[in-house]
Amino acid sequence: MERLVEAVRRSDPDQVRVLLDDGADPDTLADGLPVLCLAVAAYDTPVADALLQGGADPLRPLPDGGTPLTRAVDGGAHLLVHALATGRIPLPAPARADLLARARRWSEAGAEAELRRITGLTGPVERIRVVDDEIGWWCEQLTLGPITVRDEHRAILTSMEALYGVRTPFDELVARALAHPDRDHVVWSDVVFTLGRRLDEETWQWTRDLLNHPDRLHRLLAAEILLFLILGDAFKGSDPFWERGRELAPWAEQEEDPEVLAALLNAMTHDSAPEIEAVALAHRTHPDPRVRALVPEAVRLPGSLAAVLTLARDEEPGVREAACRRLGHHRGDEPEVGDALVALTRDERQEIRICAVSGLAHRDDPRCVEAEHRIGPVDPELPYDERLMDVWRYRRRREQADGG
């Protein structure tokens, strides 16, 4: 049993699984608490998942009257709460009610205020930014005295309400997101995801109306939700707003904030209409590269080929890469497309060189063979890029065409 405790403490989910398969008790105690509490305190979702798969009880009563699940809620551990709550389906009604009530209490009070109430301390709160490298979102971790929490309680409440069929009012969800005014914060992201899955006309209209708000953050939130609504639900095969991006053109024409404009264009590019192309072309010289980088996907080729070729020579690598992707997927026989891709195989950015060589290969342009050498050594620590095989595939096609 000590080996299981040690594996949990050093955050080794693979070893935890091995030990559980060998008969270790998933509710082994460490300092009087089940090892699942160690994973919860460390915000260690992979280890918690391993323990839950091995039979650990998220509702095991603790000496203080709580459970591992309630500790995860109080600690503001969004992913952990979801893992613990869905590991035993369905949770008993009292456990669901307690989960939602706890999350709401923390959400309404705010993490710092509730932390001070619990500890009774008035000193400074230690704050650190915690980034989830895999997902890309972040949260703030607060420590006061002996207690540490993360400010993810509004995300917990939002996702658990959705899980249990609670349709939280639109304005309340907007307020939760704006309490963390950063599009990469976990709460903002979870609100966008939750509202973006409400594929109904009411949500579309409310979100679109939010684009009229004088505050840029409200408009940014609306633009991101609209993107999710347009993309639809891939799992259910539902996309009722797939061709509604063109409705956003009037707002994109008048939007002055570059971040909001970029988000709007991103949503619009998933539709195809003359008014969308006109808006995109009007912004092809926009001073913000985030906006210019969205133009290539919003226009049609070969009609707007000149604009994309110009963007392929842009000073910003992100814009050049976007233009390179668009040119690489274009199957027209215009010689200037191949010439532009050849030029991009000499770009200072390896990612762009890979994209350009791949584009040439997909176009069956024999210059891809010589250009492949310009890609250079690829970092072996990075995930393998399948596009590196495109020249080999081109050669195989040629061999088969020649009867080889």
ZIRAQUI-V347571 format. One record per run of one state. SS is the DSSP state (h for helix, s for strand, l for the rest). FROM is the first residue (numbers start at 1). TO is the last residue. If there is no record, write none. Layout:
BEGIN
SS | FROM | TO
SS | FROM | TO
END
This chain:
BEGIN
l | 1 | 1
h | 2 | 9
l | 10 | 12
h | 13 | 21
l | 22 | 28
s | 29 | 30
l | 31 | 32
s | 33 | 34
h | 35 | 41
l | 42 | 44
h | 45 | 53
l | 54 | 67
h | 68 | 74
l | 75 | 77
h | 78 | 86
l | 87 | 92
h | 93 | 109
l | 110 | 110
h | 111 | 119
l | 120 | 125
s | 126 | 131
l | 132 | 137
s | 138 | 144
l | 145 | 146
s | 147 | 150
l | 151 | 152
h | 153 | 163
l | 164 | 169
h | 170 | 178
l | 179 | 184
s | 185 | 185
h | 186 | 196
l | 197 | 200
h | 201 | 210
l | 211 | 215
h | 216 | 231
l | 232 | 232
s | 233 | 233
l | 234 | 237
s | 238 | 238
l | 239 | 244
h | 245 | 254
l | 255 | 257
h | 258 | 268
l | 269 | 273
h | 274 | 282
l | 283 | 288
h | 289 | 292
l | 293 | 294
h | 295 | 298
l | 299 | 304
h | 305 | 311
l | 312 | 316
h | 317 | 329
l | 330 | 334
h | 335 | 344
l | 345 | 349
h | 350 | 362
l | 363 | 366
h | 367 | 374
l | 375 | 385
h | 386 | 401
l | 402 | 404
END
